[in-house]
Amino acid sequence: MVVHYNMELQQMDVKTAFLHGFLEEEIYMAQPEGFEIKRGSDKACLLKRSLYGLKQSPRQWNLRFDEFMRGIKYTRSAYDSCVYFKKCNGDTYIYLLLYVDDMLIASANKSEVNELKQLLSREFEMKDLGDAKKILGMEISRDRGAGLLTLSQEGYVKKVLRSFQMDNAKPVSTPLGIHFKLKAATDKEYEEQFERMKIVPYANTIGSIMYSMIGTRPDLAYSLGVISRFMSKPLKDHWQAVKWVLRYMRGTEKKKLCFRKQEDFLLRGYCDSDYGSNFDTRRSITGYVFTVGGNTISWKSKLQKVVAISSTEAEYMALTEAVKEALWLKGFAAELGHSQDYVEVHSDSQSAIALAKNSVHHERTKHIDIRLHHQRYHMCRFNKGGEDCNRMQSC
């Protein structure tokens, strides 16, 4: 939306955010060193404000900030509690995105942005960082004239590669080689390799890769889902697969997530499944990606919870997950001022689309859980024939 409507994008930071919260519980603290009340050295201090280190502090800060934003007539999103918005004069909106004490402010109306920044600075001790350049490890680059905004985690990826001594590794061109046929460790295999693998930072590496995948790297989603299955009992083969992913990151560390201004500003989804790809349980994998105007905004690759007995069933479950995400994104976009009558969800499975379209009882599909059929009730209409045969439209 920032790119499409050519909005201002400003960044601010709250200094000592957790000190602004008011405590609801009765909490006492020992007198700090260097401070003692005469005739009261055995007494404790009753806390009135939250402090860093208290488990209540993050929650109390969030409550305090929410109270302030509501007080200046901003609405908290029902779809994402870290997003606040307000309609300005005309059809323009102003948005504030909060992550603990980091925030982004976006609006096409620059005066509204400046006014909000002044209100925040009067209430809290703020640091004005100007145009957004970097937040949560993501570098933001923007060319307003060309209608282009990019997100990159190049610095973070380089740091991860250095941490695991892979910064000089030979790059590869695929996220995960097709020769990897990974299976869970047997008890015997785990015992034989335990001494060697206990010093391998398997879980730490997975977590580091995951942060990059969540932020700007949808191309890592599938491979990360595969290698993360073996964190409890990793083997040498599993670790080799992890290092392969790091080698791929080594060769693609400069990759960026690009957002370009397009005339088409419609939300679309694409889903697929990898049938029976788990060699241990034979469960399938659901994958989907959503775009707005061709720009990627949401993605997922996840092992399905049950074993599909046919590719149709696996694709149907993937379609269900995609429709659920479509409903959330559609509602979120409408709340932010961008309404869309329906969301196209594309699938390459004719049988899954036919099953979603037709609620007639089928002998081969009667066992499918009722919750997976909810997509039928969100379909506005169905296009068939020609190029539209792989597309369903969800309300």
Buried (B, 14 or more C-beta within 10 A) or exposed (E): BBBBBEBBBBBBBBEEBBBBBEBEEEBEEEBEEEEEEEEEEEEEEEBEBBBEEBEBBBBBBBBBBBEBBEEEEBEBBEBBEEBBBBEBEEEBBBBBBBEBBBBBBBBBBEEBBBBBBEBBEEBBEBEEBEEBEEBEBBBBEBEBEEBBBBBBBBEBBBEBBEEBEBBEBEEBEEBBBEEBEBBBBEEEBBEBBEEEBEEBEBEEBBEBBBBBBBBBBBBBBBBBBBBBBBEEBBBBBBBEBBBBBBBBBBBBBEBBBBBBBBEEBBBBBBBBBBBBBBEEEEBBBBBBBBBBBEBBBBBBBBBBEBEBBBBBBBBBBBBBBBBBBBBBBBEBBEBBBBEBEBBBBBBEBEBBBBBBBEEEEEEEBEEBEEEBBEBBEBBEEBBEEEEEEBBBBBB
